[in-house]
């Protein structure tokens, strides 16, 4: 009976304040979409890190015909220089830092290049001997890049040692920046949402002060008086959170896994199922914020 | 228990109660000591600002006494924790001058509201509400909306709502203030009937005709002090009695003992 009564009260409250409730739904929707987008960006960064960090770490490029580096003064790297480098990689001084390494010949480099740029006309203008051969080194601890760089960059036949992580780091830092910006927008929007929920609940409490006054006099408990108002805010916020989750899912499903994954074939995108992990967080966040701000408002504006 | 004599009989008991709303201002109630027994009908009279409403608010624990103690049904209201205040209020019905009905609910729903919010079952509500409406003389008007009723009928609805949960105490704050004399007498009939059923009634009023007609106990307040407390009295006393009076346990004592079993 009391449950039915509370549900009835919520229904009448939502109806009476419909425009305000819709605005709460929309503001929480937008703010939580930004929170979720920031979360998705972080997930994407982690996904790419996991994928790339395993594959590319440090590359020791050998001299080829076009090399201009100091170490390449004697022309393309010789087999002897290559063997020498391989021996160094096998030596215990270096070996302790690396998991394994592979030699990528010019022919292999050309094949990879063609794969990577299969959609691009640049493939036709590049020939095999323009690409350097390299040792691809898989580090135990990627942070120790400096040691490898110092050891190998001065060796004869080595053009350059590059930490491919640095290239990725730039992308990641850009993505991190974007996710911080999204969080910033989200924070402002959440602040708006909290203020809006506060105002809505205040209006709702004001428009029903006669009912609540009577409820108080006949001895209704604090819960029965306050719960309809709190749930009103929570329901609106949860609807907003559901909308935000749906939007994010649609984005992941049709944009990331649709268009983008076709354009960037070897970039691992997060799947739309992974996005569903964010949904409960958004719902809990929306419900929690609405619940707390309603409760605080009621403590000020609804005498119990 | 170190209860003073008569502790259990007193439904409402004020012990040296002072209420100060603003520092340096005259207290709204000034060390008032008073006992109202179970089943008694008491008029609270006095000019506006004499402390009548404060007296009622203290019983409801709407306000806290600045000093002294207020006992309701033997319990010091200062010791009732905030989450148990609703329980205290379930034992007290309240009626106001302005009725305070819910305009979008019909008569039945207005009365039922008081039962719904404290979680009474639908079947009990369907059974009880028509009974109470009959007591206040509103049979057959269950489906009317408040705006379709006269002032007197609206006040009857308000009374029905106040007593539908069978409180031990009914507080009425100028319940006839908006009504004409004949309608007022009708309302008094209803209140009297409720009192006959064992409910303690405290009514604050300015209506001298009613007080003179009813001949019940009259407590007169002036500037927050009790200046008269007479049984079966008139609105204005021929011989003003100044100061505290404790002539409470008069001939009606027998009836009070009978009503003692009634639950708050």
Interface residues (C-beta under 8 A of the other chain):
Chain A: X1 X2 X5 X210 X211 X213 X214 X215 X216 X217 X218 X219 X220 X221 X222 X224 X225
Chain B: X60 X82 X83 X86 X87 X88 X89 X90 X91 X93 X94 X100 X102 X113 X114 X116 X117 X118 X119 X120 X121 X122 X161 X162 X165
